[in-house]
Amino acid sequence: MLASATLLGIALWGPSNFAASVAPASLPMQAMGPDDSWRAANNSSALGVMAAGGELASVLAPPSPAMAEGVLSGGGPRHTWQLFQGRYWQIAGPGGEDPSVTDASEKNRGSCSVGMVEVQGRMKVAALLDELQLQACTKWIDKKWPERCAAYDRGKWLAASKDLPTQPMHFCIDRFEYPNRKGEYPIVMASWYEARDVCKAEGKRLCTEDEWTFACEGEEATPYPNGYDRDPEACLNDRPWRQFRGESLMPRSGKAAMLELDRLWQGLPSGSRPLCRSTFGVYDLTGNIDEWTRSSIPGERPSVLKGGYWGPVRTRCRPATKAHDETHTFYQEGFRCCEDRH
């Protein structure tokens, strides 16, 4: 379950307790859309209501008995889902590992806040770096967009990229997808605005596109966080596409949205794939869920999705999805937070 100082109401909907009473729990700390996703406009651009002392709070009423009966009679979900602030969804489960315990094990927190990784180095800069990188592909899965490469020639890439300009990078990034706890499922169905505000409420900020990319690829600019091979045992990707029912996802707080999420869901708890780890020690950057970031290009729309999700899409460090505005929400869109180094 989520752990933070900010309390809000939660409704639990699942196979054994589909209409549970509201229970106080804490606000998630962190939470991604596909390369070709459905556009769902909504008007929820605020995180919640401001309570006394400036803390965010929300009370969510449980679903009505009639709603619960209707779902159960039609077949319940595979997972127990919890709804936060009437907007974001997460699969309920045991509490994840204490971030301070993970910090002690990983030994890469540096001067960052608890649960974060210090990232420092020089990032390769090129407008079409991903296209240049694809020239080093030695084993294609599919050359059609969204193109997927199974293996790259490291020597060829290093030779092609050795003279590219670089820029210094130094920042802190959450080790896992929001809520940034090993063993917990990521939050999904959050808009860019909401991701931004959740990070701000945590005393952090949304990662820039460049920060996210560098945390993934490192100074060598590897195509995948784990290196040059699309290892099926590393990051969670290439699971079969499931056709979504767009009308079921609106409103996102309803029983139909929850059931559609449950039908589509193929993700894993954060940190489930130990090989999906970048050279800096950041997990699940590609695959599992898409992550909102802020554009690094002046004048460009700020909402940028990075990483891809569990489906058969690009899921590399460099590609980005820039087709959706800041109100867009979808079944596999979440985020993680960054902060300036202390």
C-alpha positions, 0 to 999 in steps of 0.5 A, a space after each residue: 500500500 502507499 506510504 506518505 504523510 498525506 491522507 486521503 480516502 480510498 475505495 477498494 474494488 476487487 474480486 473478494 471485496 468489490 465495494 469496500 468501505 473508505 479507509 484512510 491511506 496515504 498519497 502515492 509518491 509517483 506514477 506512463 501511454 502507448 506509442 499509439 494510444 487513444 486520446 481521452 480528454 478530461 477536465 481534472 487538472 487539479 490534484 485535490 482540495 487543499 486542506 488546512 496547513 496546505 496538505 492535500 486531502 480528498 474524501 472518496 465515497 465508496 461505490 453504491 451497493 447497486 454498482 457492486 452487485 452489477 459488477 459481481 453479477 457480471 464477473 469480478 476483476 482479476 485484481 483488487 484495485 484501489 482508487 485515489 482521489 477519484 482519479 488514479 488507480 493502483 492494484 492493491 497489495 502488500 506494502 512495498 519495501 521501505 525506501 530506506 531499506 532499498 537505499 541501503 541495499 542499492 548504495 546509490 542514493 548519494 546526496 538525494 532524498 530517500 528513495 532517489 538515485 543521484 545521476 551525474 555525467 555527460 549526456 550525448 546530444 543529437 536531434 535524431 540520435 535514435 534514428 542514428 542508433 537504429 543504424 547499428 541494429 543487427 537483429 530486427 523484430 520489426 522495421 515498421 513503426 513502432 520499430 523494434 530492434 532486438 540487438 545492437 552492435 555496440 562497437 558500431 554505435 560507439 564509433 558512430 557516436 564518439 564525436 557527438 556533443 555532450 552536456 553535463 547532467 546532475 540531478 536526483 530521480 526516483 528509483 521506481 515508478 510512482 509511488 516509488 516503492 519496490 514491490 508495489 504496483 505503479 499508479 496509472 490513469 494520471 494526467 500530466 498536470 496531476 503527475 506534476 502536482 503529485 511530485 510538487 506535493 512531495 517536494 519534488 518536480 516532474 522529471 525533464 525529458 532529458 533527465 529521464 533519458 539520461 537516467 535510462 541510457 547513461 553516458 554511452 547512450 545505450 538503447 536500453 537501460 540494461 544495454 544493447 539487447 532487448 532481453 525478454 528477461 530484463 524489462 517488461 515489454 512485447 506482451 500482446 496488444 489488447 484492443 481497448 474499449 475507449 468508452 469504458 475508460 470514461 469516467 475514469 473513476 467508474 466501475 467500467 473503467 476499473 473493469 477495463 483497466 483490469 482486462 487490459 492490465 499486463 504490468 508488474 509491481 515496480 522492481 520485479 525485473 532486477 535486470 531492468 536497471 540502468 547503469 545508474 541503478 534506476 529501475 523500470 525505465 522502459 516497459 511496464 508503464 509509460 511515464 510523464 515527463 516535461 519537454 526539454 525543448 523550449 516552446 514545445 508542449 510540455 507533456 512528453 511520455 517516455 519509456 513505452 509500456 508492456 506492449 509491443 512498442 519501441 520501449 527504448 531510452 530515446 524515443 518519446 510520445 508527444 501526441 497527447 496534451 496535459 489532460 490526457 489519461 490512459 490505462 498505462 500512463 504514470 510517472 516518476 519524480 525528480 529533484 535538484 541535487 541537494 
